[in-house]
Amino acid sequence: GLNGYRYTLNPTGWVDPLGLEVCPGDGGCKKPAVGEQDPTAKVGVEEGEPTLPMTAEQRRARIDELAEANAYRRLDEMEQSIPGAHFLQKHGAQTTAEAQLERVTTGRNPGTGEIEIYTYGNNIGQPKIPSAATRFTSHRDQLNAIYRTKLVFRRNDLFESTKPIDFGRTIGNGYKRDGLQYKEYQHAIVILNGNGDPKTAYTGPKR
């Protein structure tokens, strides 16, 4: 029959011709040959294996996340293309209520971190403190408000486009300068220039 020790240089050493046993000694056995698998490696999930399906709630959260990212990118592109526009920088959902409180207190721009000052007029050199500082809580709501206002502008006129848009739900929050009172808002106000491009878009009370 087959002599497993026939070509072994050291017949007194351990030889396992079929590779079925765990080798004794400190050195152990050699690693499995190419194509063979280590059973212990199957215990964990290997990198590159398909992930588990997301739940319905996880899918909705992921869709919301992607939609918000797309809306932010569109708002940023729009703002960069319009001289003097600041709807995203000062009123976007990426700002915080705390930053709006700072703005209505000191005049600090939530986007740049700089305190804005008057460069002409009776208040020259003084901080620009707005009557209110508000923010959208969703980039999609801000983008939707701009699109709706531009539609009103095209169908009617500039005056009609300045009317607040009622979303019927809370879409933003912020602070009034008088009393520094925190408020939540359901209305969006978008101000367009003569070409119908947005200069600013913020949340506020119904006029």
C-alpha positions in Angstrom: 0.0 0.0 0.0 1.0 3.7 0.1 3.9 4.3 2.5 3.4 7.9 3.8 6.9 7.8 5.3 8.7 6.7 2.2 10.0 10.0 1.0 10.2 11.7 4.4 13.7 13.0 5.2 13.1 12.6 8.9 11.0 9.5 9.5 10.9 10.1 13.3 9.0 13.4 12.8 5.3 13.8 12.5 3.9 13.3 9.0 0.2 13.6 8.1 0.0 12.5 4.4 -3.7 13.4 4.0 -3.6 16.7 6.1 -6.4 15.6 8.4 -4.8 16.0 11.8 -3.7 18.9 13.8 0.1 18.8 14.0 1.6 18.5 17.5 4.5 20.6 18.6 5.1 24.3 18.9 5.3 24.9 15.2 1.9 23.6 14.4 0.9 22.8 10.8 1.4 24.8 7.7 -1.3 27.1 6.5 -4.0 25.5 4.2 -3.1 25.2 0.6 -4.5 27.6 -1.9 -8.3 27.0 -2.4 -8.7 25.6 1.1 -10.6 27.6 3.8 -10.0 28.0 7.4 -13.3 27.0 9.2 -12.7 29.5 12.0 -12.7 32.3 9.4 -16.4 31.6 8.8 -17.3 32.7 12.2 -17.1 36.4 11.4 -18.5 38.3 8.5 -15.9 38.7 5.8 -15.2 42.1 4.3 -17.0 42.5 1.0 -19.9 40.2 1.8 -23.4 41.6 1.2 -24.8 43.6 4.1 -28.1 42.8 5.7 -31.2 44.4 4.1 -32.3 47.7 5.7 -35.5 48.0 7.5 -38.3 50.2 6.2 -37.3 52.9 8.8 -33.7 52.7 7.8 -34.6 53.0 4.1 -36.7 56.1 4.8 -33.9 57.7 6.8 -31.4 57.0 4.0 -33.7 58.5 1.4 -34.2 61.6 3.5 -30.5 61.9 4.0 -29.8 61.7 0.3 -32.6 64.1 -0.6 -31.3 66.7 2.0 -27.8 66.4 0.6 -29.1 67.0 -3.0 -31.1 70.0 -1.9 -28.1 71.5 -0.1 -25.9 71.0 -3.1 -28.5 72.8 -5.3 -29.0 75.6 -2.9 -25.2 76.1 -2.7 -24.8 76.2 -6.4 -27.7 78.7 -6.7 -26.3 80.9 -4.0 -22.8 81.0 -5.6 -24.3 82.0 -8.9 -26.2 85.0 -7.6 -24.2 88.1 -6.4 -25.2 89.1 -2.9 -27.3 86.1 -2.2 -27.2 84.7 1.3 -30.2 82.5 1.8 -28.2 79.3 2.5 -25.3 81.0 4.3 -27.5 82.8 6.9 -30.7 80.8 6.9 -29.9 77.3 5.8 -30.7 74.1 7.8 -27.0 73.6 8.4 -27.0 76.5 10.8 -28.1 76.1 14.4 -30.6 77.9 16.6 -27.7 78.9 18.8 -25.9 80.5 15.8 -29.1 82.4 15.1 -29.3 83.7 18.6 -25.6 84.8 18.3 -26.5 86.6 15.1 -29.5 88.5 16.5 -27.3 89.4 19.6 -24.0 90.4 18.0 -24.5 90.4 14.3 -22.2 87.4 13.7 -22.8 85.7 10.4 -23.7 82.0 11.0 -21.9 81.0 7.7 -18.7 83.0 7.9 -18.4 83.5 11.7 -17.6 87.2 11.0 -19.5 90.1 12.7 -21.1 92.1 10.0 -21.0 95.9 10.3 -22.6 98.8 8.5 -20.2 100.3 5.9 -22.2 103.5 5.3 -25.0 105.6 6.8 -25.6 106.8 10.3 -24.7 103.4 11.8 -21.4 103.1 10.0 -19.0 100.9 11.9 -21.7 99.4 14.1 -22.8 95.7 14.0 -25.7 94.8 11.7 -28.2 93.4 14.2 -31.3 92.0 12.3 -34.8 92.3 13.6 -34.9 88.5 13.7 -32.6 85.7 12.9 -34.2 82.5 11.6 -33.3 79.2 9.9 -35.0 76.5 7.9 -34.8 73.0 9.5 -34.8 71.3 6.1 -32.9 72.1 3.0 -35.7 70.7 0.9 -38.2 73.1 2.4 -36.0 76.0 1.7 -35.4 74.9 -1.9 -39.2 74.2 -2.3 -40.0 77.7 -1.0 -37.6 79.3 -3.6 -39.1 77.3 -6.5 -42.6 78.2 -5.5 -41.8 81.9 -5.2 -40.1 81.9 -8.6 -43.2 80.3 -10.0 -45.4 83.1 -8.5 -43.0 85.6 -10.0 -43.3 84.2 -13.5 -47.0 83.9 -13.3 -47.7 87.2 -11.6 -45.2 89.9 -10.5 -42.5 90.7 -8.0 -44.9 92.1 -5.5 -47.0 88.9 -5.3 -43.8 86.9 -4.9 -43.0 88.6 -1.6 -46.0 87.1 0.2 -45.2 84.5 2.8 -45.8 80.9 1.9 -47.7 78.8 4.4 -46.4 75.3 4.7 -49.0 74.3 7.2 -46.4 72.8 9.5 -43.2 73.9 11.3 -40.4 74.5 8.9 -38.0 76.7 10.9 -37.1 78.5 14.1 -35.2 81.4 15.4 -35.1 84.5 17.6 -36.5 88.0 17.5 -34.3 90.8 18.5 -36.8 92.3 20.9 -36.7 90.2 24.0 -34.6 87.5 22.3 -37.7 85.3 22.2 -37.4 81.9 20.6 -40.1 81.1 18.0 -41.0 78.3 15.6 -42.4 79.2 12.2 -44.7 77.7 9.5 -44.1 80.4 6.9 -41.3 81.0 4.4 -40.4 84.4 2.9 -38.4 84.6 -0.2 -37.0 87.9 -1.6 -36.2 87.9 -5.3 -34.2 90.4 -7.3 -35.6 92.0 -10.5 -34.5 89.0 -12.6 -36.5 86.6 -10.4 -33.4 85.2 -8.6 -33.5 84.7 -4.9 -31.5 87.1 -2.7 -32.6 85.6 0.6 -35.1 83.0 1.9 -36.0 82.7 5.5 -38.7 81.5 7.9 -40.9 84.0 9.7 -44.4 84.9 10.9 -47.4 85.4 8.6 -47.6 89.1 7.8 
